[in-house]
Amino acid sequence: MHARFAPLPDKRTHHATYETAAALRDRPGEWAHVDTHPNSNRASNQAHRIRTGKLAAFRPAGAFEATIRTDDDEAINVYARYVGAIATP
């Protein structure tokens, strides 16, 4: 092990993810294709992370719905829509 001194890099913000979330917020209630995966496990995981707000761009949890669909080429597509933040009493 060795020490290499260097400036700390900026935190990674996934601009495309934030842009996608913003686009969905601009058109509430409309489903949009957001990603394609070669297998259902990865697609289901991404849809789950969108629904639960695990991806910071899609917070608060429950503000977005997400689901997966298979197309004719057997690719697994992720669709999402903005439904609005859930009010808490």
SETOR-797394 format. One record per residue (C-alpha): x negated, y, z negated. Coordinates in Angstrom, 1 decimal. Layout:
// SETOR-797394
{east->X&north->Y&up->Z};
...
END
This chain:
// SETOR-797394
{east->0.0&north->0.0&up->0.0};
{east->-1.2&north->3.5&up->0.7};
{east->0.1&north->7.1&up->0.1};
{east->0.7&north->9.2&up->3.2};
{east->1.8&north->12.7&up->2.4};
{east->4.3&north->14.2&up->4.8};
{east->7.3&north->16.5&up->4.6};
{east->10.5&north->14.8&up->3.7};
{east->12.7&north->14.4&up->6.8};
{east->16.2&north->15.9&up->6.9};
{east->19.0&north->13.6&up->5.9};
{east->20.4&north->11.9&up->8.9};
{east->23.9&north->13.2&up->9.8};
{east->25.4&north->11.3&up->12.7};
{east->26.6&north->14.2&up->14.7};
{east->28.6&north->12.0&up->17.1};
{east->30.5&north->10.5&up->14.2};
{east->31.4&north->14.0&up->12.9};
{east->32.4&north->15.1&up->16.4};
{east->34.7&north->12.1&up->16.8};
{east->36.4&north->12.8&up->13.4};
{east->36.8&north->16.5&up->14.3};
{east->38.4&north->15.5&up->17.7};
{east->40.8&north->13.2&up->15.9};
{east->41.7&north->16.0&up->13.5};
{east->42.5&north->18.3&up->16.4};
{east->45.1&north->15.8&up->17.7};
{east->46.8&north->14.3&up->14.6};
{east->48.8&north->11.2&up->15.1};
{east->47.3&north->10.3&up->18.5};
{east->45.3&north->7.1&up->18.9};
{east->41.9&north->7.4&up->20.5};
{east->39.2&north->4.9&up->21.6};
{east->36.2&north->5.5&up->19.4};
{east->33.8&north->2.6&up->19.9};
{east->33.3&north->-0.8&up->21.6};
{east->31.5&north->-3.8&up->20.0};
{east->30.5&north->-7.2&up->21.4};
{east->32.1&north->-9.0&up->18.4};
{east->35.1&north->-8.6&up->16.2};
{east->33.1&north->-8.7&up->13.0};
{east->31.3&north->-5.4&up->13.8};
{east->34.4&north->-3.8&up->15.1};
{east->36.5&north->-4.8&up->12.1};
{east->33.7&north->-3.5&up->9.8};
{east->33.7&north->-0.1&up->11.5};
{east->37.5&north->0.2&up->11.4};
{east->37.4&north->-0.6&up->7.7};
{east->34.8&north->2.0&up->7.1};
{east->36.9&north->4.6&up->8.9};
{east->40.1&north->3.7&up->7.0};
{east->38.4&north->3.7&up->3.6};
{east->36.2&north->6.8&up->4.1};
{east->33.0&north->4.9&up->3.8};
{east->31.8&north->6.9&up->6.7};
{east->31.6&north->10.5&up->5.3};
{east->33.0&north->12.1&up->8.5};
{east->36.3&north->10.2&up->7.9};
{east->36.9&north->11.4&up->4.4};
{east->39.1&north->11.5&up->2.4};
{east->39.9&north->7.8&up->2.3};
{east->43.3&north->7.2&up->3.9};
{east->43.2&north->10.3&up->6.1};
{east->42.5&north->8.1&up->9.2};
{east->44.0&north->4.9&up->10.5};
{east->41.8&north->2.5&up->12.5};
{east->42.4&north->-0.8&up->14.3};
{east->40.7&north->-3.1&up->16.8};
{east->41.9&north->-4.4&up->20.2};
{east->40.3&north->-6.8&up->22.6};
{east->40.2&north->-5.8&up->26.3};
{east->40.3&north->-7.9&up->29.4};
{east->36.5&north->-8.3&up->29.4};
{east->36.6&north->-9.7&up->25.8};
{east->34.9&north->-6.5&up->24.4};
{east->36.3&north->-5.4&up->21.0};
{east->37.5&north->-1.8&up->21.0};
{east->37.9&north->0.3&up->17.9};
{east->40.8&north->2.8&up->17.9};
{east->41.5&north->5.5&up->15.3};
{east->43.8&north->8.4&up->14.6};
{east->44.0&north->11.1&up->12.0};
{east->47.2&north->10.9&up->9.8};
{east->46.3&north->13.6&up->7.3};
{east->44.9&north->13.7&up->3.8};
{east->47.0&north->12.0&up->1.2};
{east->48.1&north->14.4&up->-1.5};
{east->47.3&north->13.4&up->-5.0};
{east->49.5&north->14.6&up->-7.9};
END
